[in-house]
Amino acid sequence: MEQLNFSLHSKSTSLTKHEMICGVVGSGNLEVFVSAIEQTEKCDIIVNTSATGFKEVWAAVLSEFCNRHAVGGLKFQLNDMGATPAVVSLRLSQAVTLLKDNEHA
């Protein structure tokens, strides 16, 4: 297992005041926990992954995510079991969609 820590710039959001989880830890999949941190233009992401040696790939996928979505002020913890970059991007976008849906419920 490898743990990677990222603190990335992203527009500030007010999407959540509660914790949320989506996805599952399983072969080729990814579990995402989301929680709020202080209101800032920084997004903290912790990746626990079974696939070691891919820090640059994770950095590229997560940077693109933080540029595409306003997630500043959120902390993401990812538990990965070999998800491809496409699955990672999809699961993170799903988490943002769930946060938006919960804000309007």
HELIX and SHEET records of a PDB file:
HELIX    1   1 LYS A   55  ARG A   68  1                                  14    
HELIX    2   2 PRO A   85  GLU A  103  1                                  19    
SHEET    1   A 5 GLU A   2  HIS A   9  0                                        
SHEET    2   A 5 LYS A  42  THR A  49 -1                                        
SHEET    3   A 5 LEU A  74  ASP A  80  1                                        
SHEET    4   A 5 LEU A  30  ALA A  36 -1                                        
SHEET    5   A 5 MET A  20  GLY A  23 -1                                        
END                                                                             
